Amino acid sequence: MPEPADIHALLERGGGRDIAIAAPEREPLTYGGLRDQVGRAGAALGKAGIGAGDRVAIVLPNGPEMAACFLATAAYATAAPLNPAYRVDEFAFYLEDLRAKALILEAGTGGAAVEAAERVGVPIIGLAPEAGAGAGTFTLDIPSSVAGRGNGDDRDDAALVLHTSGTTSRPKIVPLSGANLCASAGNIAGWLSLEPGDRCLNIMPLFHIHGLMAGVMASLHAGATVICTPGFNALRVFAWLDETAPTWLTAVPTMHQAILARAARNREIVTRRRLRLLRSSSSSLPAPVMGELEAAFDAPVIESYGMTEASHQMTSNPLPPAERRPGGVGLAAGPEVAIMDEAGTLQPPGTEGEVVIRGANVTRGYENNPEANRAAFSDGWFRTGDQGVMDAAGYLTLTGRLKEIINRGGEKIAPREVDDVLMAHPAVAQAVAFALPHPKLGEDVAAVIVLREGADAGERELRAFAAESLADFKVPRTILFRDEIPKGATGKLQRIGLAEKLGLAP
């Protein structure tokens, strides 16, 4: 079967009666049923004037309807999934920045997303799951206010747009074409040797590139099944394993650590529902945890390295019998991967430098951001902002990050966004957010504050203030008060290494 170039072709890879989407305590949905559902939703959107190039924001709980809705929107328009944990101001920013034509929400829900949509004038489409039908089956209630609003452009082949945190407070828009997504799905499916009989237990959020690509699209590329859970719940994972009989799962390290902590007391289920592999990505998996997971599940743990701009996967440790290296991120697993110096010269094995990639899964560039594109692309290579070393065998080890992004268990946070919120407090003269090492999350958010002369504010007050505008995962867990913020040798603020300067790093 030829490689798919878009979502429609991807959905043809499974047999009509084979199971495409399953879910705990739900009837499954076949590939034939999924194709019908995607077609019906696409026709409903088209009737309302939504088509190619139109951005449709999606704020839905994790589960089969979210997966099917993403596929339909990506196939017929441009899907823009958003984190349901955002606050009103965050939703309003993203909806305006995306120029969203509509927002899809579960019918009858309210909250921050609704308030934001009403504030910026984005119509709301209600999604209603069909009771008793296969998992992922739904109807759309599209208001008349959607009709005629569109500025769709048939030349815009973006199937998915996501915001990625940058070193400025304004996140960048990453457009990914259907061809990008399908290439990445094929890379993951091929690397993991996925077959139609495989069943992925997806516990990743589906507003995240990891869950969308590794959980959903890689499974569909293989003609296999994705089991869509309501989201990660360490207390329910083993019941889901027993009920749904997956062959593999993909998760971030913090999820794997929580699962590992409960594995011993669920040994009967682990033995009865033997996994072929466990995959970890989105942040670094501590080497001891990898060893303990493999021992607990008697299955290989495959650590992969990905990012939004690459439609997720870039490198990965291989399946047995090839060598897996704990603490490393493996071999090129789809795109070309190399090491480049500051001048743009590719480096020989064993030389430390910036990790660069190019390939069919890599975005063509950030949207409406020529400055960022000039910095990010060099002679056709995309600069990841990560520092690493590749050995003669092609194994990559990451040694640091040139960017200032805080990677909190796979959630990427722009520190200047946190700065801006804290600086809005009347008592704050200076605020600098930075990454604080964390034993389970890899990094957590911290901030150092200089108060205005004569002003007073405590850590609890500032955290509560930040929580009014920021999602919980962005709120600093640690706030330090100083008379001045430490600077580098040149007098310039350096976020990277600030935890060490403040005596907070081991």
Phi, psi and omega in degrees: 000131181295155178296132180290146179253350179207177185296321180302314181293324180299319183289347178276355186282345178260146177295145186306326182262357177286155183277124177265309183234130174235168178201149178304134176060029179228154171288140182284166179242126180283168175299321177298317178294322179293318178298319177297317181296315179298318179296318180295316180294320178297321179294321179295318178295316181297321179297331180270004177092010178265124181212203184306133178088348178276129181274126178239113178284145181231124175231093184227153174293155178301145178149183186295326179294322177298316180298312182292322179294318176302313182298317181295315182293319179292330181284326188248343180215225175228119182277138178225079180291139180236151180292120180298346181277355180299154174272174184302312183298322179293313177302316181299317178299310184294319179298318179288317182296325179281343190056048185297133178279333180199165177234125178264123178231157173296131184305136176087000180271157176235210175101197189298319182296319178296314180300318180293317180298319178294323181296318186261003174077035177260122180297148182254128174258126180270131177254127181239115175300143180272113182299134176082349179272175181298151180304127181100000179271132185206167171238156179245133174255102187257118182289156181296340181293343178288322188302136174078359181281340197293148169235036184303149183228113181299342180280347180277109184263016179293125174266332184218135170235135178227149172271138175239140181292137176245187179275003171250171182284349180260111180298152179266148177268127178251108175273134179236127182281166174301323178294320175303311183296316181293323177297316180294318178301318178294321178300314182292313181299317179292318183296323181268004181054044180290142180230166181306332181281354181285151180223115181267125171274106181266114177247004178279148174295144184266013165265002185254138182301328179298308181294317181297315187276303185287322182282307188269299192287326176296321178297315180293325177301325181274359185070023184260194184244137170251129179262112186266112179269170176287003184122170186292132175211105185301332181283345184248349186304316184288328173295320177294319176303315184291319184286318191259349176050059178287163174257344178199166174216158177231140185198171174270161184305322180298323177293316180299321180294322178293321177295316181301322182297339182249004185293319185299321182280356178239032187299326180298318179292317179302318180289319183289324183247063185299125178274145175283326179196160169238135180247140179232138180201175175087341168198171188289134176265118179303136184304318178299324179294320177302314180296319180292323177297314180298321179291319183291323185256356182049047182209152179289145173255121184254108179271131182236158182238124183214171174201161184302315184297342178257017185053034176098264197285134174241308177228164178198147168292146184274167173290156172299152009273003178295160186286132170253134184245106177302137180087350177248169183248015167083210187255163173304127187232058180139279179283165169289143180228136181212175176245132184232146175272180184297331183279354180094015180265129178292141188254153179285166178304144178087358181259131179281140179185196181274135177286127178233152184221158169205147181162178186292342181268358187266135178304151177281348178151161177291152183279130175051044183215068184300326180295315179295323180291322177298322181284329188272336185244136180221109178055041178088351178265142174267127178275120184282339186084356177263147179256139182198178178228134176247131181273180185295337179274356178094004179280133183256134172240126177277134184245354181169187180223126179287329178283165181260009183299140173268124182253093184265090178060031181102343175274122182268130185234128175278116185298329182290336174294319178293318177307310186300321180291312181297323181293342179284347178287133186298340182271351188263125175267318178221146176215130178226114177273149181204169181276129176249123180305139182223134187296333182250319183278346187088303176218150171230170184270129173230165178212145172249135189237137167247119182278153175295150181301127179084354181270161181220135174199144180254172182300315182298318180297316182289325177294318178296321178297314180297324183293343177289335184242341184245146171299153186307321185290346179267346184287128181302131176277336179231129176233125179250146178249129181224158175287331175208158181267130181301141179243165176281183184299331181269002182088000182270141176296132178233106179294316180294123183094358182293325178300320178294317181299327182270003178075025183258350183258147180292000000 
